[in-house]
């Protein structure tokens, strides 16, 4: 039951954020949106380092000076995986005029949801692999650490849910539909977390690679999408401040609870 709750926490954060569509009249102001994007970036980078890459190297300490190999290989594979998804799935980022990925006839709202869904896949994988490590009895992965990661991602998912639902409403989508689309973008997280747990339970020896894989996927999202969006236009320093706040918060959660 505890694991079930942990896997649902990030999705709950997205759903609550999407619910802002019922309480806020207009879109999120650009200044606030840049702050939230920076905050999400900080949380994801801190989670990648403290919750994923460092444990991956700790679990590989038996390799001596080569303990970095699983972390390095897994990270690069995670980046390659997201790069492949980015090229293979049509999606449209908020504020962008041109869709990315293969050409298709999908609606704009569908491609907006797909863009956020792409961001959420590695987050779900990260939560899943940490819980898988806890279930395997690995000393470096604890229940408190797993919940700290799930809680941190849930916190940064709150603004993500709002960032997808509010623009949809302003473009003419009904409140109920905008909320549903925003919530739907986060549904992939518990699914990808569950699939990761199922895989990791059968291939425990590669847990360090899976941890680093999730870290690489999240870092790709941060560098490719979140930071550029948070830095463009005026008030670019606000995104940096948001990044610092998110990084420190996730670091505190991981060290204090993990």
Backbone bond lengths (Angstrom), bond angles and torsions (degrees), N, CA, C in turn:
res aa  C-N    CA-C-N  psi(-1)  N-CA   C-N-CA  omega(-1)  CA-C   N-CA-C  phi
1 X - - - 1.468 - - 1.536 110.95 -
2 X 1.353 116.42 -40.19 1.450 120.51 179.88 1.532 110.76 -62.54
3 X 1.337 115.75 -40.99 1.466 120.04 179.88 1.524 110.00 -65.99
4 X 1.334 116.63 -40.26 1.468 121.24 178.67 1.525 110.34 -59.22
5 X 1.338 116.37 -44.46 1.467 120.93 178.74 1.526 110.29 -64.26
6 X 1.337 116.35 -42.37 1.459 120.45 179.71 1.521 112.42 -61.23
7 X 1.340 116.45 -40.34 1.467 120.07 -179.52 1.532 111.46 -69.55
8 X 1.333 116.78 -29.05 1.464 120.38 -178.35 1.526 113.79 -84.59
9 X 1.334 117.62 -16.96 1.463 120.58 -177.14 1.536 113.50 -54.52
10 X 1.340 119.28 -49.81 1.467 118.65 179.47 1.526 112.75 -60.47
11 X 1.336 116.52 -39.90 1.469 120.25 178.62 1.524 110.30 -63.55
12 X 1.334 116.44 -39.54 1.462 120.59 178.50 1.526 110.78 -61.77
13 X 1.337 116.28 -39.41 1.458 119.55 177.76 1.520 111.66 -61.05
14 X 1.335 116.89 -42.74 1.464 121.14 178.51 1.524 110.73 -64.19
15 X 1.337 116.82 -44.11 1.464 121.43 -178.24 1.528 111.46 -63.14
16 X 1.331 116.41 -41.55 1.464 120.12 178.84 1.524 110.75 -65.31
17 X 1.322 115.88 -40.17 1.461 119.29 177.46 1.517 111.76 -64.34
18 X 1.337 116.30 -42.13 1.465 120.03 178.33 1.522 110.98 -63.05
19 X 1.347 116.48 -28.01 1.464 121.04 179.52 1.513 113.34 -67.12
20 X 1.341 117.55 -13.20 1.466 120.38 177.48 1.522 111.44 -60.52
21 X 1.340 116.00 -19.82 1.453 120.08 -178.94 1.528 111.74 -61.94
22 X 1.337 116.85 -22.53 1.467 120.79 -179.81 1.530 112.30 -85.57
23 X 1.331 117.12 -13.06 1.465 120.15 -173.83 1.526 114.12 -117.23
24 X 1.334 117.02 -24.19 1.461 120.47 -179.58 1.525 109.98 -102.67
25 X 1.317 116.62 138.84 1.460 120.42 -174.97 1.527 113.14 -80.64
26 X 1.311 117.23 -45.11 1.462 119.99 -175.94 1.510 112.13 -112.66
27 X 1.339 115.38 -166.09 1.457 121.18 176.88 1.519 110.10 -75.19
28 X 1.322 115.28 164.21 1.463 120.29 172.90 1.524 107.84 -69.67
29 X 1.322 117.17 133.99 1.461 120.98 179.81 1.529 109.60 -62.01
30 X 1.355 116.92 144.49 1.473 120.65 -178.64 1.524 113.46 -51.58
31 X 1.337 116.81 -39.17 1.461 121.01 -179.25 1.533 110.43 -62.05
32 X 1.336 115.58 -44.47 1.471 120.29 -179.95 1.524 110.08 -68.98
33 X 1.327 115.94 -40.92 1.466 119.91 -178.35 1.528 110.91 -62.06
34 X 1.337 117.07 -41.15 1.468 120.34 178.73 1.527 110.55 -65.13
35 X 1.323 116.45 -38.62 1.460 120.14 177.90 1.525 110.99 -62.42
36 X 1.334 115.34 -43.57 1.473 120.18 -178.43 1.526 111.24 -68.23
37 X 1.339 116.88 -38.05 1.463 119.99 177.44 1.530 110.45 -64.58
38 X 1.328 116.06 -41.75 1.460 119.97 177.01 1.517 111.14 -64.05
39 X 1.336 116.37 -41.16 1.469 121.47 178.84 1.527 110.37 -60.63
40 X 1.326 116.74 -46.94 1.463 120.84 178.89 1.528 110.98 -60.32
41 X 1.333 116.32 -39.28 1.467 120.45 178.25 1.519 111.08 -62.37
42 X 1.333 116.54 -44.25 1.467 120.59 -179.83 1.513 112.47 -62.29
43 X 1.333 116.15 -42.73 1.469 120.34 178.70 1.524 110.51 -61.78
44 X 1.335 116.66 -44.96 1.465 120.45 -176.31 1.529 112.12 -67.71
45 X 1.339 117.18 -38.73 1.465 119.44 179.14 1.528 110.30 -68.50
46 X 1.335 117.13 -44.71 1.470 120.43 178.93 1.525 110.75 -61.89
47 X 1.341 116.73 -41.74 1.466 120.52 178.44 1.524 110.41 -63.56
48 X 1.325 116.37 -38.33 1.467 120.25 179.45 1.522 111.36 -62.57
49 X 1.328 115.76 -39.25 1.472 119.87 -177.23 1.527 111.41 -78.31
50 X 1.344 116.46 -59.36 1.468 120.24 -172.07 1.529 113.47 -75.86
51 X 1.312 117.32 -39.26 1.469 119.70 -174.14 1.522 113.83 -91.67
52 X 1.342 117.83 -17.29 1.461 119.60 -172.83 1.531 113.52 -124.22
53 X 1.328 118.90 -58.60 1.459 120.88 -173.91 1.536 112.51 -70.63
54 X 1.328 117.40 -46.02 1.467 119.56 179.55 1.530 111.26 -63.06
55 X 1.358 119.36 -46.66 1.473 118.49 175.28 1.519 113.13 -60.63
56 X 1.345 117.33 -35.43 1.469 120.33 178.59 1.523 110.61 -61.03
57 X 1.339 117.24 -41.53 1.464 120.45 179.16 1.530 111.50 -73.81
58 X 1.340 116.39 -34.90 1.472 119.43 176.65 1.527 111.00 -63.11
59 X 1.331 116.68 -39.93 1.462 120.95 179.98 1.528 111.75 -69.19
60 X 1.327 116.75 -18.54 1.469 121.03 -177.29 1.524 112.17 -104.22
61 X 1.336 117.39 15.11 1.459 120.13 -174.45 1.524 112.72 -61.65
62 X 1.331 117.30 -20.71 1.460 120.51 177.20 1.521 112.48 -65.30
63 X 1.337 116.94 -15.86 1.469 120.92 178.74 1.529 112.10 -83.98
64 X 1.334 116.29 0.66 1.459 120.32 178.96 1.516 112.42 65.87
65 X 1.331 116.19 -130.39 1.462 120.65 -178.07 1.521 112.93 -68.24
66 X 1.326 116.61 -12.01 1.471 120.52 179.22 1.531 112.12 -95.51
67 X 1.323 116.73 13.74 1.467 120.95 -178.12 1.526 112.73 -62.73
68 X 1.328 116.42 -14.35 1.470 120.10 -179.85 1.528 112.28 -78.16
69 X 1.331 117.45 -16.66 1.469 120.73 -172.31 1.532 112.76 -59.31
70 X 1.353 120.10 -52.19 1.469 118.61 179.43 1.527 112.78 -57.72
71 X 1.342 116.69 -39.62 1.468 120.13 -179.60 1.523 110.75 -66.53
72 X 1.328 116.54 -43.31 1.468 120.29 -178.40 1.522 111.61 -68.00
73 X 1.332 116.21 -45.93 1.470 120.22 -179.15 1.525 110.58 -65.74
74 X 1.328 116.18 -46.55 1.464 119.91 -179.46 1.511 112.20 -61.22
75 X 1.342 117.03 -42.16 1.468 120.60 179.85 1.525 111.09 -61.15
76 X 1.321 116.72 -45.96 1.466 119.86 -179.24 1.527 111.58 -65.11
77 X 1.338 116.91 -36.81 1.464 119.88 177.51 1.528 110.83 -66.92
78 X 1.336 116.84 -36.45 1.464 120.69 177.98 1.517 111.39 -64.79
79 X 1.330 116.62 -41.33 1.466 121.08 176.77 1.524 110.36 -62.99
80 X 1.337 115.98 -44.09 1.467 120.42 -179.51 1.525 111.20 -63.78
81 X 1.340 116.51 -37.79 1.468 121.15 179.85 1.528 111.20 -63.44
82 X 1.327 117.23 -46.03 1.468 120.35 179.19 1.521 111.40 -68.57
83 X 1.318 116.69 -34.86 1.463 120.25 176.56 1.525 110.06 -61.61
84 X 1.327 116.19 -41.15 1.460 121.33 178.69 1.529 110.58 -64.41
85 X 1.342 116.85 -45.78 1.469 120.07 178.59 1.524 110.77 -62.56
86 X 1.331 115.86 -39.42 1.461 120.90 -179.02 1.526 111.03 -61.16
87 X 1.336 115.50 -35.56 1.464 119.89 -179.43 1.531 112.14 -83.54
88 X 1.338 117.13 -28.02 1.463 120.68 -171.81 1.531 114.14 -91.51
89 X 1.351 117.45 -22.23 1.467 120.65 -175.25 1.527 109.77 -111.05
90 X 1.322 118.37 123.54 1.471 120.18 177.09 1.519 111.00 -68.04
91 X 1.327 117.54 131.77 1.451 120.96 -178.83 1.516 110.04 -155.50
92 X 1.331 115.88 159.06 1.466 121.67 -177.72 1.517 108.64 -133.04
93 X 1.323 116.51 125.05 1.458 120.79 179.50 1.521 109.96 -84.61
94 X 1.325 115.65 147.44 1.451 121.90 -178.37 1.524 109.93 -59.64
95 X 1.320 116.37 129.32 1.453 121.50 -179.98 1.511 113.41 90.84
96 X 1.328 117.16 -11.57 1.466 120.67 -179.18 1.522 110.08 -87.53
97 X 1.316 115.54 149.10 1.458 120.87 179.52 1.525 111.38 -91.75
98 X 1.323 115.56 -31.51 1.464 120.96 -174.21 1.515 111.47 -111.98
99 X 1.331 116.12 133.86 1.462 121.09 178.65 1.526 110.43 -75.54
100 X 1.324 115.87 155.38 1.460 121.69 177.03 1.519 109.43 -107.65
101 X 1.328 116.20 163.28 1.454 120.48 -178.63 1.517 111.22 87.21
102 X 1.335 117.51 -171.39 1.468 120.99 -178.80 1.520 112.03 -64.62
103 X 1.335 116.41 149.39 1.458 120.68 178.70 1.525 110.24 -67.77
104 X 1.333 115.25 141.76 1.465 119.48 -179.40 1.521 108.71 -157.85
105 X 1.334 115.29 175.89 1.468 120.84 -178.16 1.525 111.69 -106.37
106 X 1.329 117.28 21.33 1.463 120.46 -179.58 1.527 110.76 -66.51
107 X 1.340 116.17 151.56 1.452 121.07 177.44 1.528 110.21 -67.46
108 X 1.320 115.83 156.70 1.462 121.28 -179.73 1.532 110.48 -61.01
109 X 1.344 116.86 -41.76 1.466 119.83 -179.56 1.522 111.00 -62.08
110 X 1.325 116.92 -39.89 1.466 120.73 179.66 1.519 110.62 -63.08
111 X 1.332 117.10 -42.51 1.463 120.15 -178.75 1.529 111.85 -70.91
112 X 1.344 117.03 -30.10 1.461 119.89 175.26 1.526 110.52 -64.81
113 X 1.330 115.61 -43.49 1.470 120.78 178.78 1.527 110.26 -64.88
114 X 1.332 116.83 -39.80 1.464 120.61 179.64 1.533 111.12 -63.21
115 X 1.338 117.14 -34.64 1.465 120.71 179.54 1.523 110.83 -62.80
116 X 1.343 116.68 -46.34 1.465 120.53 179.52 1.523 110.69 -70.16
117 X 1.337 116.24 -34.97 1.460 120.30 178.37 1.522 111.07 -60.75
118 X 1.330 116.70 -39.82 1.459 121.02 176.72 1.523 110.93 -58.39
119 X 1.344 116.77 -39.05 1.458 121.23 179.01 1.523 110.72 -66.20
120 X 1.330 116.55 -34.04 1.460 120.26 -172.67 1.522 113.99 -81.57
121 X 1.323 118.31 -19.93 1.469 120.62 -179.76 1.527 111.58 -58.74
122 X 1.344 119.65 -52.57 1.467 118.35 -179.66 1.518 113.87 -64.63
123 X 1.344 117.09 -29.29 1.461 119.59 178.17 1.526 110.16 -66.46
124 X 1.330 116.54 -42.49 1.465 120.17 176.75 1.519 110.91 -63.72
125 X 1.325 116.58 -40.70 1.466 120.69 178.33 1.522 110.70 -62.18
126 X 1.330 116.97 -40.49 1.463 121.12 -179.14 1.517 110.92 -62.03
127 X 1.328 116.75 -46.47 1.465 120.51 178.55 1.524 110.29 -63.20
128 X 1.328 116.55 -44.05 1.459 120.68 -178.91 1.509 113.08 -61.27
129 X 1.332 117.39 -44.07 1.458 119.95 -175.71 1.527 111.17 -71.43
130 X 1.345 117.85 -31.91 1.466 120.18 177.17 1.529 110.51 -68.64
131 X 1.324 117.05 -41.94 1.469 119.63 176.36 1.527 110.42 -66.72
132 X 1.323 117.24 -34.65 1.463 120.64 177.18 1.525 110.44 -63.29
133 X 1.334 116.27 -41.40 1.455 120.34 177.12 1.513 111.67 -63.01
134 X 1.335 116.47 -38.93 1.463 120.52 177.40 1.524 110.75 -63.30
135 X 1.339 116.84 -43.25 1.466 121.41 -179.24 1.525 111.89 -66.56
136 X 1.312 116.98 -29.24 1.465 120.50 -178.28 1.522 112.27 -76.81
137 X 1.331 115.63 -8.53 1.461 119.33 178.94 1.513 113.73 86.15
138 X 1.328 117.39 12.28 1.458 120.83 179.22 1.531 110.35 -65.27
139 X 1.337 116.57 129.83 1.460 120.98 -174.85 1.527 112.78 -63.71
140 X 1.312 116.12 -31.74 1.471 119.36 -176.70 1.526 112.83 -77.64
141 X 1.343 117.82 -11.77 1.458 121.09 -178.35 1.531 108.94 -114.51
142 X 1.319 117.22 112.91 1.462 122.07 -178.47 1.520 110.64 -112.22
143 X 1.332 115.52 163.38 1.467 120.48 178.01 1.524 110.38 -62.26
144 X 1.336 116.57 -40.75 1.466 120.63 179.98 1.527 110.70 -63.26
145 X 1.326 116.48 -40.92 1.460 120.21 178.75 1.513 112.11 -65.93
146 X 1.346 115.90 -39.17 1.463 120.33 178.82 1.521 110.82 -64.42
147 X 1.342 116.36 -42.54 1.464 119.94 179.36 1.525 111.28 -70.13
148 X 1.332 116.98 -32.12 1.468 119.94 176.80 1.517 110.23 -62.58
149 X 1.332 116.61 -42.76 1.463 120.51 177.99 1.522 110.89 -64.99
150 X 1.337 116.74 -45.94 1.473 120.90 -179.99 1.523 110.77 -60.55
151 X 1.343 116.52 -41.38 1.465 120.90 -179.62 1.524 110.86 -67.60
152 X 1.339 116.87 -42.56 1.457 120.11 178.81 1.516 112.14 -60.86
153 X 1.328 117.11 -43.23 1.465 120.78 179.21 1.528 110.46 -68.84
154 X 1.333 117.24 -35.34 1.466 120.33 177.18 1.527 110.63 -62.82
155 X 1.340 116.91 -40.45 1.466 121.39 179.68 1.532 110.69 -63.13
156 X 1.344 116.22 -44.45 1.464 117.76 -179.21 1.527 112.13 -77.12
157 X 1.335 117.69 -16.87 1.465 120.87 176.45 1.527 112.09 -75.69
158 X 1.335 116.49 -22.47 1.469 119.66 -179.41 1.528 111.05 -58.29
159 X 1.328 118.74 -54.01 1.476 117.72 177.61 1.522 112.91 -64.71
160 X 1.338 117.78 -30.66 1.468 119.47 179.05 1.524 110.81 -62.82
161 X 1.343 116.86 -40.10 1.461 120.24 178.30 1.516 111.62 -62.59
162 X 1.349 115.25 -39.81 1.470 119.44 179.51 1.521 111.25 -70.52
163 X 1.341 116.22 -37.47 1.464 120.86 -177.73 1.526 111.79 -65.15
164 X 1.326 117.83 -26.34 1.463 119.79 179.07 1.537 111.48 -90.67
165 X 1.334 118.64 -37.65 1.471 120.38 -174.33 1.531 112.87 -78.27
166 X 1.329 117.59 -39.57 1.467 119.85 -176.46 1.536 113.15 -66.22
167 X 1.331 119.51 -44.72 1.474 118.58 175.95 1.527 112.64 -62.33
168 X 1.325 117.17 -35.01 1.464 119.98 178.23 1.527 110.43 -63.15
169 X 1.341 116.17 -40.80 1.459 119.43 178.50 1.520 111.19 -65.41
170 X 1.329 116.74 -40.78 1.468 120.04 -178.04 1.524 111.59 -67.77
171 X 1.339 117.04 -21.26 1.463 120.70 178.69 1.522 112.43 -89.51
172 X 1.330 117.00 6.27 1.458 120.31 174.93 1.513 115.32 108.93
173 X 1.319 118.23 -4.71 1.465 120.68 177.52 1.520 109.10 -73.32
174 X 1.341 117.71 137.54 1.452 121.26 178.82 1.516 111.83 -60.52
175 X 1.352 116.39 156.40 1.462 120.27 -177.91 1.528 111.96 -58.68
176 X 1.339 115.99 -43.97 1.460 119.79 -179.04 1.519 111.99 -62.29
177 X 1.338 115.51 -42.84 1.465 120.01 -179.73 1.528 111.04 -69.12
178 X 1.330 116.40 -40.14 1.466 120.30 179.40 1.528 110.02 -63.25
179 X 1.335 116.36 -41.23 1.467 119.91 176.87 1.527 110.81 -63.18
180 X 1.328 116.26 -43.47 1.461 120.62 -179.05 1.527 111.28 -61.58
181 X 1.343 116.83 -44.45 1.464 120.57 179.97 1.533 110.56 -64.45
182 X 1.343 115.87 -42.40 1.458 119.17 179.06 1.519 111.56 -62.83
183 X 1.332 116.06 -43.25 1.467 121.12 178.76 1.524 110.54 -66.75
184 X 1.336 116.55 -39.28 1.460 121.34 -178.44 1.523 111.44 -61.52
185 X 1.332 117.03 -34.43 1.466 120.15 -179.49 1.522 111.92 -62.33
186 X 1.339 116.54 -24.02 1.464 119.91 179.70 1.517 113.70 -94.45
187 X 1.336 117.17 -7.42 1.475 120.31 -177.49 1.518 112.04 -65.83
188 X 1.330 116.75 -22.75 1.465 120.42 -178.60 1.536 111.04 -69.97
189 X 1.329 117.72 -20.92 1.462 119.95 -175.56 1.530 113.31 -66.63
190 X 1.349 119.45 -54.53 1.473 117.41 177.43 1.519 112.69 -63.17
191 X 1.331 117.41 -30.50 1.475 120.52 178.56 1.524 110.32 -66.32
192 X 1.344 116.95 -50.49 1.461 120.16 -179.64 1.528 111.27 -66.51
193 X 1.339 117.09 -32.39 1.465 120.50 176.84 1.523 110.41 -65.63
194 X 1.333 116.66 -43.96 1.466 121.06 -179.55 1.525 111.07 -64.26
195 X 1.338 116.59 -44.06 1.471 120.66 179.43 1.529 109.99 -61.71
196 X 1.336 116.47 -41.47 1.462 120.39 179.55 1.522 111.34 -63.06
197 X 1.324 116.76 -41.11 1.466 120.45 178.26 1.523 110.36 -62.46
198 X 1.323 116.26 -43.64 1.461 119.66 -179.51 1.528 111.47 -61.87
199 X 1.327 116.62 -39.03 1.456 120.42 179.86 1.526 111.01 -71.68
200 X 1.332 115.56 -44.38 1.460 119.83 -175.19 1.523 112.06 -66.76
201 X 1.308 118.15 -31.01 1.466 120.54 -178.66 1.519 111.14 -65.26
202 X 1.334 116.81 -27.39 1.459 120.43 -178.53 1.531 112.18 -94.72
203 X 1.312 117.18 -17.12 1.472 119.85 -178.51 1.532 109.84 -130.14
204 X 1.335 114.92 54.02 1.463 121.54 -178.35 1.527 113.81 -51.91
205 X 1.337 120.53 -38.21 1.471 120.20 -178.42 1.532 114.40 -57.24
206 X 1.332 117.81 -23.05 1.467 119.04 -178.30 1.525 112.46 -98.86
207 X 1.329 117.36 14.64 1.462 120.36 179.36 1.539 112.29 -54.65
208 X 1.341 119.82 -42.32 1.471 118.70 177.88 1.526 112.12 -57.82
209 X 1.337 116.30 -38.22 1.466 120.25 179.22 1.532 110.35 -68.07
210 X 1.332 116.90 -39.07 1.464 120.51 179.79 1.526 111.50 -67.16
211 X 1.329 116.38 -39.92 1.465 120.41 177.06 1.534 110.46 -59.57
212 X 1.325 115.10 -48.80 1.467 119.69 -179.38 1.528 111.39 -68.23
213 X 1.325 116.89 -33.67 1.467 121.53 177.11 1.534 110.17 -58.72
214 X 1.345 116.04 -47.08 1.467 120.30 178.91 1.522 110.58 -63.53
215 X 1.343 116.41 -38.21 1.466 120.05 178.57 1.528 110.75 -64.00
216 X 1.332 116.23 -44.16 1.466 119.81 179.45 1.518 112.17 -62.20
217 X 1.338 116.34 -39.42 1.461 120.34 179.49 1.527 110.84 -65.09
218 X 1.337 117.01 -40.71 1.463 119.94 -179.55 1.531 110.90 -70.04
219 X 1.323 116.92 -40.10 1.458 120.20 179.42 1.535 110.49 -64.18
220 X 1.333 116.58 -36.08 1.469 119.78 176.38 1.529 109.99 -59.17
221 X 1.322 116.88 -46.12 1.468 120.98 -179.38 1.523 110.58 -60.66
222 X 1.332 116.32 -43.34 1.462 120.80 -178.30 1.524 111.34 -62.92
223 X 1.328 116.50 -49.68 1.470 120.91 -174.77 1.524 112.13 -74.46
224 X 1.329 116.47 -37.13 1.467 121.07 -175.60 1.524 112.66 -78.14
225 X 1.336 116.89 -37.48 1.461 119.24 -171.54 1.532 114.62 -121.41
226 X 1.335 117.36 -55.61 1.465 120.14 -168.15 1.528 113.26 -66.80
227 X 1.319 117.28 -50.63 1.470 119.46 -178.16 1.529 111.90 -64.04
228 X 1.354 119.71 -45.32 1.476 118.15 176.79 1.528 112.76 -58.40
229 X 1.336 117.53 -40.50 1.465 120.61 -179.99 1.524 111.00 -67.94
230 X 1.342 116.91 -34.21 1.463 120.33 -179.13 1.529 112.17 -76.98
231 X 1.334 117.60 -18.49 1.465 121.16 -173.95 1.526 114.29 -101.90
232 X 1.320 117.83 -14.74 1.464 119.27 -174.81 1.523 111.72 -76.26
233 X 1.318 115.45 152.07 1.458 120.99 177.54 1.520 112.88 74.95
234 X 1.334 115.98 -158.13 1.455 121.86 -179.75 1.532 110.91 -76.23
235 X 1.326 115.47 164.03 1.465 122.91 176.99 1.531 112.16 59.55
236 X 1.335 117.00 34.96 1.456 119.77 -178.84 1.525 112.22 -63.08
237 X 1.363 116.80 -25.89 1.465 119.40 179.73 1.524 111.85 -68.95
238 X 1.327 117.47 -20.83 1.463 120.98 179.56 1.531 110.47 -64.53
239 X 1.326 116.47 -38.08 1.456 119.99 177.46 1.526 111.59 -62.48
240 X 1.334 116.15 -36.53 1.464 121.03 178.50 1.523 110.75 -66.10
241 X 1.327 116.30 -41.80 1.461 120.41 177.86 1.530 110.33 -63.53
242 X 1.344 115.80 -42.09 1.465 119.96 177.17 1.519 111.19 -61.75
243 X 1.354 115.76 -40.01 1.473 120.42 178.70 1.523 110.13 -60.07
244 X 1.323 116.91 -46.58 1.467 121.03 -178.64 1.532 110.78 -61.49
245 X 1.343 116.16 -42.14 1.466 119.94 -179.99 1.529 111.22 -64.16
246 X 1.327 116.66 -43.83 1.462 120.60 179.55 1.510 112.16 -65.80
247 X 1.338 116.64 -41.19 1.464 121.52 -179.78 1.527 110.62 -62.51
248 X 1.336 115.68 -47.78 1.471 120.05 -178.64 1.528 110.68 -64.05
249 X 1.336 117.49 -43.04 1.462 120.39 179.88 1.519 111.68 -59.99
250 X 1.346 117.27 -46.62 1.457 120.76 -179.60 1.519 111.10 -66.97
251 X 1.318 117.38 -36.59 1.459 121.07 177.38 1.527 110.70 -63.50
252 X 1.329 116.54 -43.03 1.464 120.88 179.19 1.529 110.49 -63.91
253 X 1.349 115.80 -45.01 1.470 119.14 -179.81 1.522 111.22 -60.44
254 X 1.320 116.49 -43.65 1.461 119.93 -176.28 1.522 111.61 -68.89
255 X 1.336 117.25 -43.19 1.462 120.51 -177.85 1.531 111.25 -73.84
256 X 1.339 116.54 -41.54 1.466 120.06 -176.73 1.539 111.95 -73.09
257 X 1.344 116.29 -39.30 1.463 119.21 -176.77 1.525 112.49 -96.64
258 X 1.335 116.39 -26.81 1.460 119.10 -175.82 1.504 113.69 -85.52
